């Protein structure tokens, strides 16, 4: 069984989005920062990474066998047109299943879970097999951290100050949560890749 991991591109002041869904042109400028193109399920999405960033991200994405996200990310991307991020089987945590969308995308590798993050991660584990489960950053990863379900997280630290917006971690009820690391994976093109291991309670 794989690990449960989360990752985020985050500003130096701790935001994964600026006010009103802004700032992505800064947080993800490195996605168009080089000559190495990453194959994507949706050909309209183009990611070109630098020689430093490419092997780190390809290795990270190749480890993931299933993905857990919230309804907001699903809605923001219109369900990735039924392709899902990187083509992974995806479990969406939601209060209600979007039945019309499901009917319009019968072959989409998406599962909708209405009984919480722990259930979503359990279902994602069964989909991932021996690979890792990726958990979206923000509210979902914060809830998973509080449930002691996250093993590792990777930060792509971006040299920008957004001032306000959506924080990387939201209202952690069980803080302090101790971490080991960071491991400096690489200094990329306007991004620094860091990896932390989460100490489980009692360790």
Secondary structure by P-SEA (a helix, b strand, c coil): cbbbbcccccccccccccccccccccccccccccccccccccccbbbbbcccaaaaaaaaaaaccbbbbcaaaaaaacccccccccccbbbbbccccaaaaaaacccccbbbbcccaaaaaaaaaaaaccbbbbbbccaaaaaaaaacccccccccccccccccccccccccccccccccccccccccccbbbbbbbbbcccc
